[in-house]
């Protein structure tokens, strides 16, 4: 009986892993959320790096498919016009395609993160990152119906006669910086993180007229995107209270007002996030939310996110990852995510998860931590 019990405990230890070894796992990805969260970001024997990527695409209005249908109807009408086969009423399919596309929105957001861990006795990490938010919306000009009806009467159709257009806007923050982390033992193990960074803010501001779309003249990268370079600072705090960690992050302490190519204003403001984490050997939970919404820019609306991320240890090497993102002040729907993490030793980790909210609202996240 004793041997059977000992064998049972041994199998459980093999499947679940040692609690003490799991608690000591290195996780540099914490620094991409809070520059002060560096309690498990170094290894005594190895120099480490982390790469993270996430992408989310929302096209629930079917803007891309409807735009393709619009182009096909336009080409068919123009072909009949060249053959002098255009008669009144032929324009109705193109009018219907324009009306069907009116107000349709598609959006894209993504992030890239690189972190390089310093030596064990150094308070510094090196960080690079990019965050992108982009939106496109189609606007139908009701006067196009009369223009198309006139074209069918005269038998001549030219796409440049139409006034409908698509408004495209995007905001991208890119940075390279030095993450300094300190622990103040006199203040009850209060952790402070400072990310001193050189930042580039890129604003995409473009009105794509119908005739531009027909010619394939969609973007002029030299004029449609305006870049602003600025030094900036992110500040993070983390305080451990029992088994719960309290977190506060203030990004972009320096702010300014910028304008895109078409005059849309972008009021950069400090992004404030607050939340808590609970970490045990068998799993973890972290909830972080925006205290103030991120600013809008043209079609890119303001948004406030509340994110919940959890992990549950399945075996010594595998963890189940679950997440939920609640979006406020934005047309995007709330999303859920699920995935897996593979851990080898203390420092090699690989994460993959999928994100979804609907049939055409999909994304993914990847994370890789490895020794250099």
C-alpha positions as a Markdown table, in Angstrom:
| # | Residue | x | y | z |
|---|---|---|---|---|
| 1 | Unk | 0.0 | 0.0 | 0.0 |
| 2 | Unk | 2.9 | 2.3 | 0.9 |
| 3 | Unk | 4.6 | 1.6 | -2.5 |
| 4 | Unk | 1.3 | 2.3 | -4.4 |
| 5 | Unk | 0.9 | 5.6 | -2.6 |
| 6 | Unk | 4.5 | 6.6 | -3.2 |
| 7 | Unk | 4.1 | 5.8 | -6.9 |
| 8 | Unk | 0.9 | 7.9 | -7.1 |
| 9 | Unk | 2.7 | 10.9 | -5.5 |
| 10 | Unk | 5.6 | 10.5 | -7.9 |
| 11 | Unk | 3.4 | 10.5 | -10.9 |
| 12 | Unk | 1.5 | 13.6 | -9.7 |
| 13 | Unk | 4.8 | 15.4 | -9.1 |
| 14 | Unk | 5.9 | 14.5 | -12.6 |
| 15 | Unk | 2.7 | 15.7 | -14.2 |
| 16 | Unk | 2.2 | 18.8 | -12.2 |
| 17 | Unk | 5.9 | 19.7 | -11.8 |
| 18 | Unk | 7.6 | 20.9 | -8.6 |
| 19 | Unk | 5.9 | 24.0 | -7.1 |
| 20 | Unk | 9.2 | 25.5 | -6.1 |
| 21 | Unk | 10.7 | 25.0 | -9.6 |
| 22 | Unk | 7.6 | 26.4 | -11.2 |
| 23 | Unk | 7.6 | 29.5 | -9.0 |
| 24 | Unk | 11.2 | 30.3 | -10.1 |
| 25 | Unk | 10.4 | 30.2 | -13.9 |
| 26 | Unk | 11.7 | 33.2 | -15.7 |
| 27 | Unk | 9.1 | 35.3 | -17.5 |
| 28 | Unk | 10.4 | 38.4 | -19.3 |
| 29 | Unk | 7.0 | 39.0 | -20.9 |
| 30 | Unk | 5.8 | 40.7 | -17.7 |
| 31 | Unk | 7.9 | 43.7 | -18.6 |
| 32 | Unk | 5.8 | 44.4 | -21.7 |
| 33 | Unk | 2.9 | 45.1 | -19.5 |
| 34 | Unk | 4.6 | 46.9 | -16.6 |
| 35 | Unk | 8.3 | 48.0 | -16.5 |
| 36 | Unk | 8.3 | 47.4 | -12.8 |
| 37 | Unk | 7.2 | 43.8 | -13.0 |
| 38 | Unk | 10.8 | 42.3 | -13.2 |
| 39 | Unk | 10.7 | 39.9 | -10.3 |
| 40 | Unk | 11.3 | 36.9 | -12.6 |
| 41 | Unk | 13.0 | 38.5 | -15.5 |
| 42 | Unk | 16.6 | 37.3 | -15.2 |
| 43 | Unk | 18.6 | 34.0 | -15.0 |
| 44 | Unk | 21.8 | 33.5 | -13.1 |
| 45 | Unk | 23.4 | 31.6 | -15.9 |
| 46 | Unk | 22.0 | 32.9 | -19.2 |
| 47 | Unk | 21.3 | 36.1 | -21.1 |
| 48 | Unk | 17.7 | 35.9 | -22.3 |
| 49 | Unk | 15.5 | 37.5 | -25.0 |
| 50 | Unk | 11.8 | 37.7 | -25.6 |
| 51 | Unk | 9.8 | 38.2 | -28.8 |
| 52 | Unk | 6.0 | 38.8 | -28.7 |
| 53 | Unk | 3.5 | 39.4 | -31.4 |
| 54 | Unk | -0.2 | 39.9 | -31.6 |
| 55 | Unk | -2.6 | 40.8 | -34.4 |
| 56 | Unk | -6.3 | 41.3 | -34.5 |
| 57 | Unk | -8.5 | 41.9 | -37.6 |
| 58 | Unk | -12.1 | 43.0 | -37.4 |
| 59 | Unk | -14.1 | 43.0 | -40.7 |
| 60 | Unk | -17.5 | 42.0 | -39.5 |
| 61 | Unk | -19.1 | 44.6 | -41.9 |
| 62 | Unk | -17.6 | 42.7 | -44.8 |
| 63 | Unk | -15.9 | 45.8 | -46.1 |
| 64 | Unk | -13.3 | 43.9 | -48.1 |
| 65 | Unk | -15.7 | 41.6 | -49.8 |
| 66 | Unk | -18.1 | 44.4 | -50.6 |
| 67 | Unk | -15.3 | 46.6 | -52.0 |
| 68 | Unk | -14.3 | 43.7 | -54.3 |
| 69 | Unk | -18.0 | 43.4 | -55.4 |
| 70 | Unk | -18.1 | 47.1 | -56.0 |
| 71 | Unk | -14.9 | 47.0 | -58.2 |
| 72 | Unk | -16.4 | 44.1 | -60.2 |
| 73 | Unk | -19.6 | 46.0 | -60.9 |
| 74 | Unk | -17.7 | 49.1 | -61.8 |
| 75 | Unk | -15.5 | 47.2 | -64.3 |
| 76 | Unk | -18.6 | 45.5 | -65.8 |
| 77 | Unk | -20.4 | 48.8 | -66.3 |
| 78 | Unk | -17.3 | 50.4 | -67.8 |
| 79 | Unk | -16.9 | 47.5 | -70.2 |
| 80 | Unk | -20.5 | 47.9 | -71.4 |
| 81 | Unk | -19.9 | 51.6 | -71.8 |
| 82 | Unk | -16.8 | 51.0 | -74.0 |
| 83 | Unk | -18.9 | 48.7 | -76.2 |
| 84 | Unk | -21.7 | 51.2 | -76.5 |
| 85 | Unk | -24.1 | 48.7 | -74.9 |
| 86 | Unk | -25.0 | 50.8 | -71.8 |
| 87 | Unk | -28.7 | 51.4 | -71.4 |
| 88 | Unk | -30.7 | 53.1 | -68.7 |
| 89 | Unk | -31.1 | 50.8 | -65.7 |
| 90 | Unk | -27.7 | 49.1 | -66.1 |
| 91 | Unk | -26.3 | 51.4 | -63.3 |
| 92 | Unk | -28.6 | 50.0 | -60.6 |
| 93 | Unk | -26.3 | 47.1 | -59.7 |
| 94 | Unk | -23.4 | 49.5 | -59.1 |
| 95 | Unk | -25.7 | 51.9 | -57.1 |
| 96 | Unk | -26.8 | 49.0 | -54.9 |
| 97 | Unk | -23.2 | 48.0 | -54.3 |
| 98 | Unk | -22.3 | 51.6 | -53.3 |
| 99 | Unk | -25.3 | 51.8 | -50.9 |
| 100 | Unk | -24.4 | 48.4 | -49.5 |
| 101 | Unk | -20.9 | 49.5 | -48.7 |
| 102 | Unk | -21.9 | 52.8 | -47.1 |
| 103 | Unk | -20.7 | 53.1 | -43.5 |
| 104 | Unk | -18.9 | 49.7 | -43.6 |
| 105 | Unk | -15.9 | 49.7 | -41.3 |
| 106 | Unk | -12.8 | 47.4 | -41.0 |
| 107 | Unk | -10.1 | 47.7 | -38.4 |
| 108 | Unk | -6.7 | 46.3 | -37.6 |
| 109 | Unk | -4.6 | 46.4 | -34.4 |
| 110 | Unk | -1.3 | 44.7 | -33.6 |
| 111 | Unk | 1.7 | 44.8 | -31.4 |
| 112 | Unk | 5.4 | 43.7 | -31.6 |
| 113 | Unk | 7.6 | 43.5 | -28.5 |
| 114 | Unk | 11.3 | 42.7 | -28.1 |
| 115 | Unk | 13.0 | 42.5 | -24.6 |
| 116 | Unk | 16.6 | 41.7 | -23.8 |
| 117 | Unk | 17.4 | 40.8 | -20.2 |
| 118 | Unk | 20.5 | 42.4 | -18.7 |
| 119 | Unk | 22.9 | 40.6 | -16.4 |
| 120 | Unk | 21.8 | 39.4 | -13.0 |
| 121 | Unk | 23.5 | 42.2 | -11.2 |
| 122 | Unk | 22.3 | 44.9 | -13.6 |
| 123 | Unk | 19.0 | 46.8 | -13.1 |
| 124 | Unk | 18.6 | 47.3 | -16.9 |
| 125 | Unk | 16.7 | 45.6 | -19.7 |
| 126 | Unk | 16.6 | 46.7 | -23.3 |
| 127 | Unk | 13.2 | 47.0 | -24.9 |
| 128 | Unk | 11.7 | 47.7 | -28.4 |
| 129 | Unk | 8.1 | 47.7 | -29.4 |
| 130 | Unk | 5.5 | 48.8 | -31.8 |
| 131 | Unk | 1.7 | 49.2 | -31.4 |
| 132 | Unk | -0.7 | 49.9 | -34.3 |
| 133 | Unk | -4.3 | 50.9 | -34.5 |
| 134 | Unk | -5.9 | 51.4 | -37.9 |
| 135 | Unk | -9.4 | 51.8 | -39.2 |
| 136 | Unk | -11.1 | 52.3 | -42.7 |
| 137 | Unk | -14.6 | 53.5 | -43.3 |
| 138 | Unk | -16.5 | 53.9 | -46.7 |
| 139 | Unk | -18.7 | 56.9 | -47.3 |
| 140 | Unk | -21.3 | 56.8 | -50.1 |
| 141 | Unk | -22.2 | 60.1 | -51.8 |
| 142 | Unk | -25.9 | 60.0 | -52.7 |
| 143 | Unk | -25.2 | 62.2 | -55.7 |
| 144 | Unk | -23.5 | 59.3 | -57.3 |
| 145 | Unk | -26.9 | 57.7 | -58.2 |
| 146 | Unk | -27.7 | 60.7 | -60.4 |
| 147 | Unk | -24.3 | 60.7 | -61.9 |
| 148 | Unk | -24.6 | 57.0 | -62.8 |
| 149 | Unk | -28.1 | 57.5 | -64.2 |
| 150 | Unk | -26.8 | 60.3 | -66.4 |
| 151 | Unk | -24.0 | 58.1 | -67.5 |
| 152 | Unk | -26.4 | 55.4 | -68.6 |
| 153 | Unk | -28.4 | 57.9 | -70.6 |
| 154 | Unk | -25.3 | 59.3 | -72.4 |
| 155 | Unk | -23.9 | 55.8 | -72.7 |
| 156 | Unk | -20.5 | 56.9 | -71.2 |
| 157 | Unk | -19.3 | 55.8 | -67.7 |
| 158 | Unk | -16.1 | 57.0 | -66.2 |
| 159 | Unk | -15.2 | 56.0 | -62.6 |
| 160 | Unk | -13.6 | 59.4 | -61.9 |
| 161 | Unk | -17.1 | 60.9 | -62.1 |
| 162 | Unk | -18.1 | 59.4 | -58.7 |
| 163 | Unk | -17.6 | 61.2 | -55.4 |
| 164 | Unk | -17.8 | 58.2 | -52.9 |
| 165 | Unk | -14.6 | 57.7 | -51.0 |
| 166 | Unk | -12.9 | 55.7 | -48.2 |
| 167 | Unk | -11.4 | 57.4 | -45.2 |
| 168 | Unk | -8.4 | 55.6 | -43.7 |
| 169 | Unk | -6.5 | 56.4 | -40.5 |
| 170 | Unk | -3.9 | 54.8 | -38.4 |
| 171 | Unk | -1.8 | 55.5 | -35.3 |
| 172 | Unk | 1.5 | 53.6 | -34.7 |
| 173 | Unk | 3.8 | 54.0 | -31.7 |
| 174 | Unk | 7.3 | 52.6 | -32.1 |
| 175 | Unk | 10.0 | 52.9 | -29.4 |
| 176 | Unk | 13.5 | 51.7 | -28.4 |
| 177 | Unk | 14.4 | 52.2 | -24.8 |
| 178 | Unk | 16.2 | 51.2 | -21.6 |
| 179 | Unk | 14.1 | 49.6 | -18.8 |
| 180 | Unk | 15.5 | 50.3 | -15.4 |
| 181 | Unk | 14.1 | 48.3 | -12.4 |
| 182 | Unk | 14.6 | 49.0 | -8.7 |
| 183 | Unk | 13.3 | 47.3 | -5.6 |
| 184 | Unk | 12.8 | 49.5 | -2.5 |
| 185 | Unk | 13.0 | 47.2 | 0.5 |
| 186 | Unk | 12.5 | 50.0 | 3.0 |
| 187 | Unk | 9.0 | 50.5 | 1.5 |
| 188 | Unk | 7.8 | 47.0 | 1.8 |
| 189 | Unk | 9.4 | 45.5 | -1.3 |
| 190 | Unk | 8.0 | 48.3 | -3.6 |
| 191 | Unk | 9.1 | 47.8 | -7.1 |
| 192 | Unk | 9.7 | 50.7 | -9.5 |
| 193 | Unk | 10.3 | 50.5 | -13.2 |
| 194 | Unk | 11.3 | 53.3 | -15.6 |
| 195 | Unk | 11.4 | 52.9 | -19.3 |
| 196 | Unk | 13.4 | 55.7 | -20.9 |
| 197 | Unk | 12.7 | 55.5 | -24.6 |
| 198 | Unk | 13.1 | 57.2 | -28.0 |
| 199 | Unk | 9.6 | 57.1 | -29.6 |
| 200 | Unk | 8.3 | 57.6 | -33.1 |
| 201 | Unk | 4.6 | 58.4 | -33.6 |
| 202 | Unk | 3.4 | 57.7 | -37.1 |
| 203 | Unk | 0.0 | 59.0 | -38.2 |
| 204 | Unk | -1.6 | 57.7 | -41.4 |
| 205 | Unk | -4.3 | 60.1 | -42.7 |
| 206 | Unk | -5.7 | 59.3 | -46.1 |
| 207 | Unk | -8.9 | 59.9 | -48.1 |
| 208 | Unk | -9.1 | 57.4 | -50.9 |
| 209 | Unk | -11.4 | 58.7 | -53.7 |
| 210 | Unk | -13.2 | 56.3 | -55.8 |
| 211 | Unk | -11.2 | 57.0 | -58.9 |
| 212 | Unk | -7.9 | 56.5 | -56.9 |
| 213 | Unk | -9.2 | 53.1 | -55.8 |
| 214 | Unk | -9.9 | 52.2 | -59.4 |
| 215 | Unk | -6.4 | 53.2 | -60.5 |
| 216 | Unk | -4.8 | 51.4 | -57.6 |
| 217 | Unk | -3.5 | 54.7 | -56.2 |
| 218 | Unk | -4.2 | 53.9 | -52.6 |
| 219 | Unk | -1.2 | 55.2 | -50.6 |
| 220 | Unk | 1.6 | 57.6 | -51.0 |
| 221 | Unk | 3.9 | 56.6 | -48.1 |
| 222 | Unk | 5.9 | 59.9 | -48.5 |
| 223 | Unk | 3.0 | 62.2 | -47.9 |
| 224 | Unk | 0.1 | 60.2 | -46.3 |
| 225 | Unk | 2.2 | 59.3 | -43.2 |
| 226 | Unk | 3.6 | 61.9 | -40.9 |
| 227 | Unk | 6.2 | 60.9 | -38.3 |
| 228 | Unk | 7.1 | 62.6 | -35.1 |
| 229 | Unk | 10.2 | 61.7 | -33.1 |
| 230 | Unk | 10.2 | 62.4 | -29.3 |
| 231 | Unk | 12.0 | 61.2 | -26.2 |
| 232 | Unk | 9.6 | 59.9 | -23.6 |
| 233 | Unk | 9.3 | 58.0 | -20.3 |
| 234 | Unk | 7.0 | 55.2 | -19.0 |
| 235 | Unk | 6.7 | 54.7 | -15.2 |
| 236 | Unk | 5.6 | 51.6 | -13.5 |
| 237 | Unk | 4.9 | 50.6 | -9.9 |
| 238 | Unk | 4.2 | 47.2 | -8.3 |
| 239 | Unk | 3.5 | 46.4 | -4.7 |
| 240 | Unk | 3.2 | 42.9 | -3.3 |
| 241 | Unk | 0.5 | 42.5 | -0.6 |
| 242 | Unk | 0.4 | 39.0 | 0.6 |
| 243 | Unk | -0.2 | 36.8 | -2.5 |
| 244 | Unk | -1.6 | 39.7 | -4.5 |
| 245 | Unk | 0.4 | 42.2 | -6.5 |
| 246 | Unk | -0.9 | 45.7 | -7.1 |
| 247 | Unk | 0.2 | 47.4 | -10.4 |
| 248 | Unk | 0.1 | 50.9 | -11.8 |
| 249 | Unk | 1.5 | 52.0 | -15.1 |
| 250 | Unk | 1.8 | 55.5 | -16.6 |
| 251 | Unk | 2.9 | 55.5 | -20.2 |
| 252 | Unk | 4.1 | 58.6 | -22.1 |
| 253 | Unk | 4.7 | 61.2 | -19.4 |
| 254 | Unk | 5.4 | 63.8 | -22.1 |
| 255 | Unk | 2.5 | 64.6 | -24.3 |
| 256 | Unk | 1.8 | 66.8 | -27.3 |
| 257 | Unk | -0.8 | 67.5 | -30.0 |
| 258 | Unk | -0.1 | 66.3 | -33.5 |
| 259 | Unk | -1.9 | 66.5 | -36.9 |
| 260 | Unk | -2.1 | 64.1 | -39.8 |
| 261 | Unk | -1.7 | 64.8 | -43.5 |
| 262 | Unk | -5.4 | 65.7 | -43.9 |
| 263 | Unk | -5.5 | 67.8 | -40.8 |
| 264 | Unk | -7.0 | 65.4 | -38.3 |
| 265 | Unk | -5.8 | 66.1 | -34.8 |
| 266 | Unk | -4.2 | 63.5 | -32.5 |
| 267 | Unk | -4.0 | 64.6 | -28.9 |
| 268 | Unk | -1.4 | 62.4 | -27.3 |
| 269 | Unk | -2.0 | 61.9 | -23.6 |
| 270 | Unk | -0.6 | 59.8 | -20.9 |
| 271 | Unk | -2.0 | 56.3 | -20.8 |
| 272 | Unk | -2.8 | 55.1 | -17.2 |
| 273 | Unk | -3.4 | 51.5 | -16.4 |
| 274 | Unk | -4.1 | 49.8 | -13.1 |
| 275 | Unk | -4.7 | 46.3 | -11.9 |
| 276 | Unk | -3.5 | 43.4 | -9.9 |
| 277 | Unk | -2.0 | 39.9 | -10.3 |
| 278 | Unk | -2.2 | 36.7 | -8.4 |
| 279 | Unk | 0.5 | 34.1 | -9.0 |
| 280 | Unk | 0.9 | 30.6 | -7.6 |
| 281 | Unk | 2.8 | 27.5 | -8.7 |
| 282 | Unk | -0.3 | 26.0 | -10.3 |
| 283 | Unk | -1.3 | 29.1 | -12.3 |
| 284 | Unk | -1.8 | 32.9 | -12.4 |
| 285 | Unk | -4.4 | 35.6 | -12.9 |
| 286 | Unk | -3.8 | 39.2 | -14.0 |
| 287 | Unk | -6.3 | 42.0 | -14.6 |
| 288 | Unk | -5.3 | 45.3 | -16.1 |
| 289 | Unk | -7.5 | 48.1 | -17.2 |
| 290 | Unk | -7.2 | 51.6 | -18.8 |
| 291 | Unk | -8.1 | 54.3 | -16.3 |
| 292 | Unk | -8.4 | 56.9 | -19.2 |
| 293 | Unk | -9.3 | 55.9 | -22.8 |
| 294 | Unk | -6.7 | 56.1 | -25.5 |
| 295 | Unk | -7.2 | 59.1 | -27.8 |
| 296 | Unk | -8.9 | 59.0 | -31.2 |
| 297 | Unk | -7.5 | 60.0 | -34.5 |
| 298 | Unk | -9.8 | 60.4 | -37.4 |
| 299 | Unk | -11.6 | 57.1 | -38.0 |
| 300 | Unk | -9.6 | 55.5 | -35.2 |
| 301 | Unk | -11.9 | 55.9 | -32.3 |
| 302 | Unk | -10.9 | 56.2 | -28.6 |
| 303 | Unk | -10.9 | 53.0 | -26.6 |
| 304 | Unk | -10.6 | 51.7 | -23.1 |
| 305 | Unk | -9.6 | 48.1 | -22.5 |
| 306 | Unk | -10.0 | 45.9 | -19.4 |
| 307 | Unk | -7.9 | 42.7 | -19.9 |
| 308 | Unk | -8.0 | 39.5 | -17.9 |
| 309 | Unk | -5.3 | 36.9 | -18.5 |
| 310 | Unk | -5.0 | 33.6 | -16.7 |
| 311 | Unk | -2.8 | 30.5 | -16.9 |
| 312 | Unk | -3.4 | 27.0 | -15.4 |
| 313 | Unk | -0.6 | 24.5 | -15.2 |
| 314 | Unk | -1.6 | 21.2 | -16.8 |
| 315 | Unk | 1.7 | 19.3 | -16.6 |
| 316 | Unk | 5.3 | 20.1 | -15.9 |
| 317 | Unk | 5.8 | 21.6 | -19.3 |
| 318 | Unk | 2.3 | 22.7 | -20.5 |
| 319 | Unk | 0.0 | 25.5 | -19.3 |
| 320 | Unk | -3.5 | 26.4 | -20.5 |
| 321 | Unk | -3.8 | 30.1 | -21.3 |
| 322 | Unk | -7.2 | 31.9 | -21.2 |
| 323 | Unk | -8.0 | 35.6 | -21.6 |
| 324 | Unk | -10.8 | 38.1 | -22.0 |
| 325 | Unk | -10.8 | 41.6 | -23.2 |
| 326 | Unk | -13.6 | 44.1 | -22.5 |
| 327 | Unk | -13.7 | 47.1 | -24.8 |
| 328 | Unk | -15.5 | 50.3 | -23.9 |
| 329 | Unk | -16.1 | 53.4 | -26.1 |
| 330 | Unk | -15.3 | 51.5 | -29.3 |
| 331 | Unk | -17.4 | 49.6 | -31.9 |
| 332 | Unk | -15.2 | 46.5 | -31.5 |
| 333 | Unk | -16.8 | 43.7 | -29.6 |
| 334 | Unk | -15.4 | 42.0 | -26.5 |
| 335 | Unk | -13.0 | 39.2 | -27.3 |
| 336 | Unk | -12.0 | 35.9 | -25.7 |
| 337 | Unk | -8.7 | 34.0 | -26.2 |
| 338 | Unk | -7.4 | 30.6 | -25.5 |
| 339 | Unk | -4.0 | 28.9 | -26.1 |
| 340 | Unk | -1.1 | 26.9 | -24.7 |
| 341 | Unk | 2.3 | 27.6 | -23.2 |
| 342 | Unk | 5.3 | 25.2 | -23.5 |
| 343 | Unk | 8.1 | 25.6 | -20.9 |
| 344 | Unk | 11.4 | 23.8 | -21.0 |
| 345 | Unk | 13.7 | 24.3 | -18.0 |
| 346 | Unk | 13.5 | 27.7 | -16.3 |
| 347 | Unk | 13.9 | 30.0 | -19.3 |
| 348 | Unk | 12.7 | 28.6 | -22.6 |
| 349 | Unk | 9.0 | 29.4 | -23.1 |
| 350 | Unk | 6.7 | 29.4 | -26.1 |
| 351 | Unk | 3.1 | 30.8 | -26.1 |
| 352 | Unk | 0.5 | 30.6 | -28.8 |
| 353 | Unk | -3.2 | 31.6 | -28.5 |
| 354 | Unk | -6.1 | 32.5 | -30.7 |
| 355 | Unk | -8.5 | 35.4 | -30.3 |
| 356 | Unk | -12.0 | 35.6 | -31.6 |
| 357 | Unk | -15.3 | 37.5 | -31.2 |
| 358 | Unk | -17.2 | 36.5 | -34.4 |
| 359 | Unk | -16.9 | 35.0 | -37.8 |
| 360 | Unk | -14.7 | 37.8 | -39.3 |
| 361 | Unk | -13.2 | 39.0 | -36.0 |
| 362 | Unk | -10.1 | 37.0 | -35.5 |
| 363 | Unk | -6.6 | 37.3 | -34.2 |
| 364 | Unk | -3.6 | 35.5 | -32.7 |
| 365 | Unk | -0.8 | 36.0 | -30.2 |
| 366 | Unk | 2.7 | 34.5 | -30.2 |
| 367 | Unk | 5.4 | 34.7 | -27.6 |
| 368 | Unk | 8.9 | 33.2 | -27.5 |
| 369 | Unk | 11.4 | 33.5 | -24.7 |
| 370 | Unk | 14.8 | 31.9 | -25.2 |
| 371 | Unk | 18.5 | 32.1 | -24.1 |
| 372 | Unk | 20.8 | 34.1 | -26.4 |
